[in-house]
Amino acid sequence: MTTAIIDTSTANIASVRFALERLDAPYVLAREPDDARGADRLILPGVGAAGPAMARLRATGWADALRTENRPVLGLCLGMQLLFEVSEEGGAPIPLLTLIPGRVERLNPGGAGPWPHMGWNALDDLAPDEPLLEGISPGERVYFVHGYRVAPGPFTRATALYGEPVTAIARKGNVAGCQFHPERSAKVGARILSNFIRASS
Amino acid sequence: MLAKRIIPCLDVKDGRVVKGVRFADHVDVGGIEDLARRYAEEGADELVFYDIAASPEGREVEPEWVGRVARAIDIPFCVAGGIRSVDAARARLFAGADKISVNTPALKNPDLIDALAKEFGSQCVVVGVDSRVIEGEWRTHQNTGDPGRTEIGHRRTLDWIAEATGRGAGEIVLNCMDQDGVREGYDIDQLAAARAVCPVPLIASGGAGAMEHFADVFGRAEVDGALAASVFHRAVIAIPDLKRWLADQGVEVRL
């Protein structure tokens, strides 16, 4: 049971590594798809901007490899957004991995508070059959830091509300993502990561 | 709904957590990881570490304790102190810090904020603002570890907050120095004025002495988080008690 952390060269990789260490879960850092050959599941971490992240995934071969991936995949924060079709971040639309249908658009908090969405928010609309959410109850809080969102749709498995609803967890088949940072979300986040790592498929 | 954040601040000097009153007379209050772990377990929403000796001495090497803290705790934390380059920020972020905070170096070289936001995204770029009344106005103060080294003029605090967020700062920590360490309450007037010009999350710092002060600053200045040090280090207020009390007052908190 080894998890490959896809090395996106972004800053939250250390936090993800340490979170897996706290769970006693073995992992490898995978710069290229070949580095993950021995792993049975993949984590796609990411913070920062979508454009440079996609450029890196294309350069390392991951963009192609992920399109035919059968193992469980978990995208975190920007890593979740990259799973969708297109991002409106910046000016021109940025093509993404297109593993889950949906668009990434600028979050509009309205009067709910400042932009970006930063802090501990409550999970809501939990899909009862979502394996990542086993042992998690509505209203439990996780740590979000993001300025763009995916509007809730058919692949949304949990939401959070910040002026408008945000897809907090998405899934299509073996590919799932968390908009929040489970690696920095205390016991609730550890449970979600543990659910991913211990899941049988 | 988004929870208001309670943020213990740990001033780090020579590898230990210290606390001073009005930025002087530092007293040792404990080991870095021990305190970090304790606060995380008690329900702190985030931690801030200030390497307080870093800026005046011109140091910017990666403090080795950043990685140790990242391993020890499962909540976000921010590292501040002496970060004056993209490389220095990268070292701390890649060691496991979630955010970096710049203060004096940003005042001296505001382009640093743009460069950091472009490289890492605004979400991990915090600008710390030390502010006090100078000649009848709220103005920024810098190099707080060594008054002899202040080099440039004191900017108007509200102008600086607007400029810093315009350049890409993703969060502002406003430390009201006239209140720091004296536990008489946050500077509500100054924080409310800052709120009005700050489009990103705003964190109050300086003056927490009682649970009422937290309710006050969330209610009246509409800040997103409240930072405090001595009341937590000296066990004047226990974080679990504070959060339960705030919830009873109708403040949205993570319990």
Interface residues (C-beta under 8 A of the other chain):
Chain A: A11 N12 I13 A14 S15 F18 A19 E21 R22 V47 G48 A49 A112 G113 P114 W115 P116 H117 M118 G119 W120 N121 A122 R141 Y143 V145 H146 G147 L161 Y162 H181 E183 R184 S185 A186 K187 G189 A190
Chain B: M1 L2 A3 R5 A40 D45 G67 A70 R71 D74 I75 P76 R90 L93 F94 A95 G96 D98 E119 F120 G121 S122 Q123 C124 G170 E171 C198 P199 V200 P201 L202 D224 G225 R254
